[in-house]
Amino acid sequence: MAAVFFHHVVGDLTVGKPEVAELHDTDTLDDAARAIAASPEGAVPVWRPRAAPDDPPSGARFIGMISALDIAAFVAAAGVGDRAMRAVVGEVVQPNPALLREIDPGTRLIDALELMRHGVKRFLVRKSGSWKGITKRFSVLYNGKWLKNMESTSPNAASSSSMPLSPPSGSADKFCCLSREDVLRFLIGCLGALAPIPLTQISSLGAINPQYSFVEASAPAMEAIQKIPQDPCAVAVVETTPDGTRKILGDISTYKLWKCDYVSAAWALANLSAGQFVIGADENGSMPISVFPEPPISPSSPVEEISPGRSPRAKKFSSRSIGFLNNTQASQMSAWRTRSAYHRGRSTPLMCKTTSTLAAVMAQMLSHRATHVWVTDAESEEDGILIGVVGYTEIFNAATRSTCSSPTTS
């Protein structure tokens, strides 16, 4: 099974990928919202502007990544509604150059996976005119040139295997960005070559991360923002049972806010409890990005009727619109089980069981374009008892577990 990692190179994943469309730190959050809607994982890279219009993309100009959750949290903290969306991206993005790595298309897939296991979320790859998307049997040969093997698989050694190869003379430099989702899509197309790992339970592979972040449903939604880790960028909203176990009701994450109306979501973050937020998040969060040219509706405004020829405007995001009849009812946490069952469906978090196979979890993430899946106890008599979380890092670790110790010439 090691062949799929050692005989394929990153260039195989660039076929059909569009050229990089840069979001600059001088662009507005409105621009970022549109870019995020078209991107995987609910986040996009942020770059410094080019010194010249014809300058190619460069890892040296990369600043960090901005996500849907970053925007919603910023607008919630600013407290100025849609005016906050006119702020520039540079005010929100957290600098982190380690999230992107510029690599050569001839880099072996096993080396690229090792980089992603250490925190890299995007690859900047040259789309050379001579690259046909066909791998040599052994990826040490690329365009007739020998590639230097990595002395170490640590991120610091990446430059030894990602030295740029000279493109054909006269060919324009074209680059694309590869995400972890792109790598996962490639792997799920190679399930036969990865056997028997894909059909193994995630609990047996050690693919469940028990160190997840969570917040009680009765806590303010803004409290969750302070607990959200970098990867996966998600915090579980739970109800703790008398025996100390946690039942998941939903999550607050970049994935859930991927295509939301950020002004309404920000108001909800600032004014609702975490439990109230997750019940209403999907109703509001699944709204298409086409609503953004319309001025966002304020929480105090009535819902406007849709007139012919106009895009629908965002629904009012409040406790009333998500099913709470009054403040007394909203504060009664004993009714959470009833409400979560009533709203089961779009408001239910993406979950799997400890007995789920790795292939099933991979397919689940890709079909929902999610960054993570919450893992629940398969042996519990009650549904939704939270055990841990599976994200990209856990999947890559599990898929390469038996490969990392294999010789590079296998």
C-alpha positions in Angstrom: 0.0 0.0 0.0 3.0 2.3 0.3 3.1 2.7 -3.5 0.3 5.2 -3.6 2.3 7.6 -1.4 5.7 7.1 -2.9 4.8 6.7 -6.6 2.5 9.8 -6.7 3.6 13.4 -6.6 1.8 16.6 -5.8 1.5 17.5 -9.5 -1.1 14.7 -9.8 -3.4 16.7 -7.7 -3.1 20.0 -9.7 -4.9 18.7 -12.8 -7.9 20.9 -13.4 -7.2 23.2 -10.5 -7.8 26.9 -11.2 -5.1 29.5 -10.8 -4.7 31.3 -7.5 -7.1 34.1 -7.0 -5.5 36.2 -4.3 -7.2 37.9 -1.4 -5.1 40.8 -0.2 -4.9 42.2 3.3 -6.1 45.5 1.9 -9.4 44.0 0.7 -12.6 44.3 2.8 -14.3 41.6 4.8 -17.1 41.7 2.2 -14.5 40.6 -0.4 -13.3 37.9 2.0 -16.8 36.6 2.5 -17.2 36.0 -1.2 -13.8 34.4 -1.5 -14.6 32.1 1.5 -17.9 31.0 0.0 -16.0 29.6 -3.0 -13.2 28.0 -1.1 -12.8 24.7 0.8 -12.7 24.5 4.6 -14.4 27.8 5.0 -11.1 29.7 4.9 -8.8 31.5 2.4 -5.2 32.5 2.3 -4.4 36.2 2.6 -1.5 37.8 0.7 0.3 41.1 0.6 -0.4 43.0 -2.6 1.9 42.3 -5.6 4.7 44.8 -6.2 3.9 44.6 -9.9 0.7 43.4 -11.7 2.6 40.5 -13.4 4.3 39.2 -10.3 3.5 35.5 -9.7 2.1 34.3 -6.4 4.8 33.7 -3.8 4.9 32.1 -0.4 6.9 35.1 0.7 3.8 37.3 0.4 1.6 35.0 2.3 0.4 36.4 5.6 -2.1 33.9 7.1 -5.6 32.5 6.6 -8.9 34.2 7.4 -11.9 32.0 8.1 -15.7 32.4 8.3 -15.4 32.2 12.1 -12.8 35.0 12.2 -15.2 37.3 10.4 -18.2 36.5 12.5 -16.2 36.9 15.7 -14.7 40.2 14.6 -18.1 41.6 13.6 -19.6 40.4 16.9 -16.8 42.1 18.9 -17.0 45.3 16.9 -20.7 45.6 17.5 -21.4 47.9 14.6 -23.3 45.6 12.3 -22.7 45.7 8.6 -20.3 48.6 8.9 -17.8 46.1 10.3 -17.9 44.3 7.0 -16.2 47.3 5.4 -13.1 46.8 7.6 -10.0 45.5 5.8 -8.8 41.9 6.0 -5.5 43.0 7.6 -7.4 44.0 10.8 -8.7 40.5 11.2 -6.2 38.0 9.9 -3.8 36.5 12.4 -0.3 36.3 10.8 0.8 32.7 10.5 3.1 32.0 7.5 3.5 28.3 8.5 0.0 27.6 7.3 1.1 27.7 3.6 4.1 26.1 1.9 5.3 26.7 -1.6 6.4 23.3 -3.0 7.4 21.8 -6.4 4.8 19.7 -8.3 7.4 16.8 -8.2 7.2 16.6 -4.4 6.2 13.1 -3.3 2.8 12.7 -1.8 4.2 11.1 1.3 6.3 14.2 2.0 3.3 16.5 1.3 1.2 14.6 3.8 4.0 14.9 6.4 3.9 18.6 6.0 0.1 18.7 6.5 0.4 16.5 9.5 2.6 19.2 11.0 0.1 22.0 10.4 0.4 23.1 6.8 -3.1 23.8 5.4 -2.3 25.0 1.9 0.3 24.2 -0.8 1.2 26.7 -3.4 2.2 24.7 -6.5 3.4 25.8 -9.9 1.3 24.7 -12.8 4.1 24.2 -15.3 3.2 24.1 -19.0 5.2 20.8 -19.3 3.3 19.0 -16.5 0.8 16.6 -18.0 -0.6 15.2 -14.7 1.0 11.7 -15.3 3.3 10.4 -12.6 6.4 8.4 -13.4 6.3 5.0 -11.7 8.8 6.3 -9.2 8.5 10.0 -8.3 12.2 10.4 -7.9 12.1 10.9 -11.7 10.2 14.0 -12.8 10.7 15.6 -16.3 13.9 13.6 -16.7 15.4 15.0 -13.5 16.3 13.3 -10.3 14.7 14.7 -7.2 16.6 14.9 -4.0 15.0 12.8 -1.3 14.1 14.6 1.9 16.8 14.0 4.6 14.0 14.5 7.2 10.2 14.6 6.9 9.9 17.5 9.3 8.5 20.8 8.0 11.9 22.4 8.4 13.3 20.0 5.8 10.7 20.7 3.2 12.9 23.0 1.2 15.2 20.1 0.4 12.5 18.3 -1.6 10.6 21.3 -2.9 13.4 23.1 -4.9 11.7 24.7 -7.8 12.3 23.0 -11.1 12.9 25.4 -14.1 9.8 25.7 -16.2 10.1 25.6 -20.0 11.4 28.8 -21.5 8.7 31.2 -22.5 6.0 29.5 -20.4 4.1 31.8 -18.0 4.2 31.1 -14.3 0.9 29.8 -13.2 0.2 28.6 -9.7 -2.7 26.9 -7.9 -3.5 26.3 -4.3 -4.0 22.8 -3.0 -6.0 22.3 0.2 -6.3 19.4 2.6 -9.7 18.7 1.0 -7.9 18.2 -2.3 -5.5 15.7 -0.8 -8.4 13.8 0.9 -10.3 13.6 -2.4 -7.3 12.1 -4.0 -6.9 9.6 -1.2 -10.5 8.5 -1.3 -10.0 7.7 -5.0 -7.2 5.3 -4.0 -9.0 3.3 -1.3 -8.1 0.0 -3.0 -4.4 0.8 -2.8 -4.8 1.8 0.9 -6.5 -1.5 2.0 -7.0 -2.7 4.6 -6.8 0.6 6.5 -9.9 2.3 5.0 -12.1 -0.5 6.2 -10.7 -0.5 9.7 -12.6 1.1 12.5 -11.3 4.6 13.5 -11.1 3.5 17.2 -8.7 0.7 16.1 -6.6 3.1 14.1 -6.3 5.6 16.9 -7.9 8.2 14.7 -10.1 9.7 17.4 -8.8 12.8 19.1 -10.2 12.9 22.7 -8.7 16.4 23.3 -11.7 18.4 21.9 -12.9 21.8 23.0 -16.5 22.2 24.3 -18.8 24.7 25.9 -22.0 24.1 27.8 -25.2 24.9 25.9 -26.3 27.4 28.6 -23.1 29.4 28.3 -22.9 32.6 26.1 -22.0 31.8 22.6 -19.2 34.3 22.7 -17.5 32.1 25.3 -17.1 29.4 22.7 -15.0 31.8 20.5 -12.4 32.0 23.2 -12.0 28.2 23.3 -11.9 27.3 19.6 -8.6 25.6 18.7 -6.8 26.1 15.4 -7.4 22.6 14.1 -10.1 21.7 13.7 -11.5 25.2 14.2 -14.6 24.0 16.1 -16.0 23.8 19.6 -18.7 21.3 20.6 -21.8 22.7 22.3 -22.8 20.1 24.9 -25.2 19.3 27.7 -23.4 17.5 30.6 -25.5 14.6 32.0 -25.7 13.8 35.7 -23.2 10.9 35.2 -20.6 13.4 33.8 -20.9 12.4 30.1 -21.4 15.0 27.5 -24.2 14.9 25.0 -23.4 17.0 21.9 -26.2 19.4 20.6 -24.2 21.1 17.9 -21.0 23.0 17.3 -19.7 26.5 16.6 -17.2 26.2 13.9 -15.8 27.6 10.6 -17.6 24.8 8.8 -21.0 25.7 10.2 -20.5 29.4 9.4 -19.0 28.7 5.9 -21.7 30.6 3.8 -23.6 32.5 6.5 -24.8 36.1 6.7 -22.0 37.2 9.0 -23.8 40.2 10.4 -26.7 38.1 11.6 -24.4 35.4 12.9 -22.3 38.0 14.7 -25.5 39.3 16.4 -26.4 35.8 17.5 -22.9 35.2 18.8 -23.1 38.4 20.9 -26.7 37.9 22.2 -27.6 34.2 22.3 -26.5 31.3 24.4 -24.4 28.6 22.7 -27.4 26.3 22.6 -29.6 28.8 21.0 -26.9 29.7 18.5 -26.4 26.1 17.2 -30.1 25.5 16.8 -30.4 28.5 14.6 -27.0 28.4 12.9 -28.0 26.1 10.1 -31.2 27.9 9.2 -29.1 31.1 8.8 -25.8 29.6 8.0 -26.8 27.7 4.9 -27.9 31.0 3.2 -26.1 31.4 -0.2 -23.4 34.1 -0.5 -25.6 35.9 -3.1 -27.3 37.7 -0.3 -24.3 39.8 0.4 -24.8 42.5 -2.2 -28.1 43.2 -0.4 -27.7 45.3 2.8 -27.8 42.9 5.7 -31.0 43.0 7.7 -30.6 44.3 11.3 -31.8 42.2 14.2 -34.4 44.8 15.1 -35.8 45.1 11.6 -38.8 43.1 10.4 -38.2 40.4 7.7 -38.6 41.9 4.3 -40.8 40.2 1.7 -39.0 39.0 -1.4 -39.9 41.0 -4.4 -39.6 39.6 -8.0 -36.2 39.8 -9.4 -34.4 40.4 -6.2 -32.1 38.1 -4.2 -33.6 36.9 -0.9 -32.5 38.8 2.2 -31.1 37.2 5.3 -33.6 35.9 7.8 -33.7 37.5 11.2 -31.5 35.6 13.5 -33.1 35.6 16.9 -34.4 33.3 19.6 -37.9 33.7 18.2 -36.9 32.8 14.6 -35.2 29.6 15.8 -38.1 28.3 17.7 -37.9 29.8 21.3 -41.3 31.3 22.2 -40.2 33.4 25.2 -37.3 34.1 27.5 -38.6 31.7 30.2 -38.8 28.8 27.8 -35.4 29.6 26.4 -33.8 29.5 29.8 -35.2 26.0 30.7 -32.3 23.7 29.9 -34.4 20.7 30.7 -36.2 21.1 27.4 -32.9 20.8 25.4 -33.4 17.2 24.6 -36.9 17.8 23.2 -35.7 20.8 21.1 -32.6 19.1 19.8 -34.8 16.1 18.7 -37.3 18.5 17.0 -34.5 20.3 15.2 -32.7 17.0 14.3 -31.6 17.2 10.7 -29.9 20.3 9.5 -29.1 21.6 13.0 -27.6 18.3 14.0 -23.8 18.3 14.1 -21.9 16.0 11.7 -21.3 12.8 13.8 -20.0 9.2 13.4 -19.7 6.3 15.8 -16.5 4.9 17.3 -17.2 1.8 15.2 -17.2 3.8 11.9 -14.6 2.9 9.4 -12.0 5.4 8.2 -13.4 5.3 4.6 -16.9 6.1 6.0 -15.6 9.1 7.9 -13.6 10.3 4.8 -16.7 10.1 2.6 -18.7 11.9 5.3 -16.3 14.8 5.4 -16.1 15.1 1.7 -19.8 14.9 1.0 -20.5 17.7 3.5 -17.2 19.5 2.7 -16.6 19.5 6.5 -13.4 19.9 8.4 -14.2 17.5 11.1 -16.6 14.8 12.4 -17.7 14.4 16.0 -17.3 10.9 17.4 -20.0 9.5 19.6 -20.0 6.4 21.8 -21.3 3.4 19.9 -21.9 1.4 23.1 -24.0 4.0 24.9 -27.7 3.5 25.1 -28.2 7.2 24.6 -27.4 8.9 21.3 -24.9 11.7 21.0 -22.6 10.9 23.9 -19.4 12.7 22.8 -16.1 10.8 22.7 -13.9 12.9 20.5 -13.4 14.4 17.1 -11.8 13.3 13.8 -10.2 16.0 11.5 -7.8 16.1 8.6 -4.8 15.5 10.8 -6.2 12.4 12.4 -7.1 11.0 8.9 -3.7 11.7 7.5 -2.0 10.1 10.5 -4.2 7.0 10.2 -3.7 6.7 6.5 0.1 6.9 6.6 0.6 5.1 9.9 2.1 1.9 8.4 3.7 3.9 5.5 5.9 6.3 7.5 8.2 3.4 8.6 8.4 1.9 5.1 11.6 2.4 3.0 11.3 5.2 0.4 12.0 2.7 -2.4 9.2 0.3 -1.6 
